[in-house]
């Protein structure tokens, strides 16, 4: 497990944090950057504007194109297509020479669940059986085939918006649930429910290097293990096979910092997703990894080398 190294203050760097002001992960990262640079700027993307007359990006009175770097901790409260628009705006800052961690284009490839899935499957990463369709009849047949199916929005995190449909329900009820989901999500992303041993895990990577693993433990009987559903974090030591699988999965996206969600099933280990941002709290509470400090060191070292 990695631990923070002793670091000296770098006073000439101006590094902004894109996130949610007042939220723990955002402020923890801003604290770590301020401790190293003496500069603190937390940026709420809902208050950012882009002026294409000058190709400048502004947050209030701050010219973001004049910064040395931007670190994206959170781009929006809930993922949706508008989140992609915010990332596109950051490409202006990148074009002007501001280093963005991780780059906007790399995050765009991960933010859409379908885009992430296609990349993983094109490289033979084990995943749950998955059907993607806009056709309600195909969705109905998929539920019948899967037994229990999980319908997932293409843009979501922490299991928000996901629903579970059981093939044992009445056909009319199944069709009604499918119709209700499709009213909100034209493209239906459907995965076979995989019974888990009460936990899944997040493997933490910084600049492609494995740092450690935390587990999310189900305490409420919910079908998912997310903290939103009452799960808790604890330390976990996965097999070398799982570490290698997660390392391959994250390497396909080139993120500066990410976590890979993995579960052990009767059919073997599977990857659920590679995170567009990567959690700090699970890494700290579950694995004792001070991701904010380590990430800050990586950002500064990268800037100093360039």
N, C-alpha and C positions, 0 to 999 in steps of 0.2 A: 504493500500500500504506500502510495506517495505521501509525502508530508511537505508543508510549505518550507521553503528555504529562507534564510535570513536575507533581506533585500534592502538595498540602500534607496534613498529617495531620489527620484529623477524629476527635477523641478521644471525642465523645459518642455515636457510633453503635455499636451492638452487632449484628454481622452474623454469623450462623452459616453454616457450609458443610456441606451434606448430601452425603456421599460415602463413600469407603472409606479409613479411616485408614491412613496409610503409603503409599498409592498416589500416584504422581507428580502426576497432574492435580489430585487433591484437595488435596494438600499445597501445590502451587504456587499454587492459588487461595487457600488459607488464608494462605499467606505474603503474597500481595499485599494481602489484606484487612487482615491484621495490621499491615503496613507503613503502611497508610493510617489505621487506626482504633485501633491498640494493643490490639485485642480479637481473640482467637482461640478458636474453638470448632468442632471437626470432629465431625459427628454421624453415627453409624452407625445407620441406621434399624432394624436388627434389635434395637436396645436402646431403642427409643422406645416409650412407652406412652401411650395416650389414655384420659383419665378423663372420661367423658361426664356424670358427676354434676356436674362443675364446668366442662366444656368446656375442659379444659386438656390440653396436650400436653407430655410430659416426656421429656427425654433424661438418664438418670441423675438428678442433682439439679437439672438446668437446666430451668426453665420456658420452653419455646420460644415460648410466647405472649407473653412479656415482651420478646422481642427486637424490634429494628427491622426486620430482614429475614432471610430464609433464601435462600441460593443453592444450587440443586440441581446438583451436578456429577455425582453418580452415585446412583441410588436403590436399586440392587441389583447384585450381581455378574452375574447372568443374568436377562434379562427373562422374566417369566412372569405369569400373572394375579395372583399375590400382589403383584407390583409395583404394580398398580393399587390394591390395598388400602392400600399405603403412601402413595400419592399422595392417596387419599381422606382419610387421617388428617391430611395437611397442610392440607386445606381448613378444618379447625378453626382452625389458626393464621391462615390468611388471613381467616377470618370474624372473628377477634378483632382484626384490624387489622395483622397482620404482613404485610409485602410479600414475596411469594415470587417468585423469579426462576428460570425462567419459571413462570408460574402453574400450579398443579396441574392445573386443568381443561384448559389448553392442552397440557400434556405428555400427559395421558390420551388426547387426540385423536391424538397422534402415535405413542404407544408400541405400539399394536396396528397391525401392518403393514396389515391390511385396512382399518382406519379411515383411515389415511394414504392408502392407494391410492384408496379411493373418493372422498375429497376432491380428490385430484389429478386423477383422471379426470373428475369432475364439472365441472372447470374446464379440461378439454382440455389438460392437461399431457402431453406425449409420454412414454410409458412402454413397456417391453417388452410384447409380447402376453402376456396374463395370463388364466388361468382359475381360478376359485375354486369348489370343490365338496366335498361330503362323499361323493360317489358314486364308488366305485372303478372302475366301468366307464367313467364319464366321464373319470376320471383316465387310464385306460389309453388311451382314444381320443385324449386330449390329447397324450400322449407320442408316439403314432404320427403325429399331425398336426404337432407341433413338431419332430420329429426328435431333438432333445436338449432335455430339460425340466429345469428347476431347481425342486425342491420346497422351499419355505421355510416354517419355522415362523412363526406369526403374532407370536410374541414371541421375538426373537433379535437379536443384534448380532454384527458381525465374522464373518458367514457361519456362525456356530455352528448346528449342527443341519440345515443345508441339505444336500441330496443331489442328485446329477446322475443322471438316468436316460436312457439312450440307446435310441432306438427300434430300433437294430440288434441289441440283445440278444434272446435267446429270449423269446417271449411269457410263458412260465412264470416267467422271471427278472424280467421287468418287473412282472408281477402280484405277485410275492413282495416286490419292493422297495416297491411301492405299499402293500401290506398292512402291511409293517413300519413305514413312515412313518405310516400311518393309526393304527396301534396307539398312537402317541404324540401324534398331532395329528388330531383328528376333522375339522376343517375343513382341507382341503388347498389351499394357495396355490401355484399352478403357473405359472411363467413360462418363456417360450421362451428358450433359451440364445442369447445375442447375442455373436458373436465380437467381441472388443475388440482395439484396436491395442496390446496390452501394457500398457494403463494405463486408469484412470478417474480422476476428480478430485473434490475436495471444495471447494466454493465457500463461503467463510466470510462470515457476516452477523452484525452486532451492531445490535440495535434496528432491524432492517430495512435497514441500510446495508451495502453490499458492501465488504469489507475486502481480499479477495485470494483466491487459489486455490492449492491444492497438488495434486499428482498422486500417485497410488499406482501404483508401477511393479512389474509382475510380473517376478520374477527366477527363479522355480522351475518355470514351466510349469503351475502350478495354474490351474484354471478361473476362480478369483477372484483379486483383487489385494490382498486384505486383508493387513495386517501379520502377522496370525496365520498366514497361508499363505506367509510369506517375502517379502512385498512391501516396498518402501522408498518414502520420501517424496522428492519433489523439487519445485522451483518450476515453475509452469506459467502461461501467459497464454492464457486462453480467448478465443474470439471475443465480440464484443458481443452476438451472438444468444444464445450460451450464458449469458452473464451475465444478460441480460434474462429468459430462460426460468427460470433458477434464482431470480432475484429475485421473479418472479411466484409460483413454487412456494412459497417460504418465506413470502410475504406472506399466504398462505391460513391460516396458523397463528398468526401474531402472537407468535413466540418472541422473547425478549430476546437470546438467543445461539443460533445453530444453524449447521449445515453442510448443504449440499445435495449429495448424491452424484449425479454426472452422468457419462455416458459418450458418446463419439462413436462412432457406428456407420455402416455403409454406408447406412442409411436416414435418417441424420441424428442429432442429439443427443437423448438420452433422459435422463429422471430416474429413478433407482432409488428414492430415498427422501429425505425431509427428516428430519434427525436430531432425536431428542427431547432430546438433550443437547449434541451438538456436540463434536468432538475438539479438544483443546489441542495435543497433540504434533504432529499433522500440520500444524497451522497454524504452529507455531513452527519445526519442522525443515524443512518443505517450503516455506513462504512467508515465514518470518521475522516472523510476526505473534505478538506477545506477548499472546495472547488473555486470559490471566489478569489482566494489568494493565489492559488496555482494558475488560474486563468489569467489573472492580472500579470503575473510573472511572464507567462507566455506572450501576452500582448506586448508588454514592454520590451522583452527580449527580441521579438520579431521586428518591432519598430527600430530598435537600436542597431540591429544587424543590417537593416535597410537604410 
